[in-house]
Amino acid sequence: MLAIRLQRLGRSGYPTYRVAVQEAQRHPSSGRVVAYVGSYNPHTKEAKIQVELAQKYLDNGAQPTPRVVKLLKDAGVKLPNWVKQASADKQKGIRNPEKLRKNQPKEEAPVEEPVAAEETAEEVAAEKTEVETTPAE
């Protein structure tokens, strides 16, 4: 069985990919390549696909990977009915939604009454006199 998958190229930290038709049971880097049907640069989002060649292999039963399905669809390749396409409204699941800050109960800050400045000054003065008048042992 054949698979249409991305084969990594490019230097370290800057990958580019070939769209390759390979044997499905082999590893992408070591499998025998039947044909190259295009290329993809993820940094510029530029995909060059040979539409007729890709269509030929799809019609003969080559299985595309999910990313390749998206690239082929954007390039205008007519996909067979058996190809699984990812839905556009797919959202990532949240593991523990109850731990999110937006789902926590609102905390009310304790409301303190304003204290007059004269009262605090009198209390501080009274405490100082108490400390000074206590005999040291």
Secondary structure, 3 states (H helix, E strand, C coil): CEEEEEEEEEECCEEEEEEEEEECCCCCCCCCEEEEEEEEECCCCEEEECHHHHHHHHHCCCEECHHHHHHHHHHCCCCCCCCCCCCCCCCCCCCCHHHCHHHCCCCCCCCCCCCCHHHHHHHHHHHHHHHHHCCCC
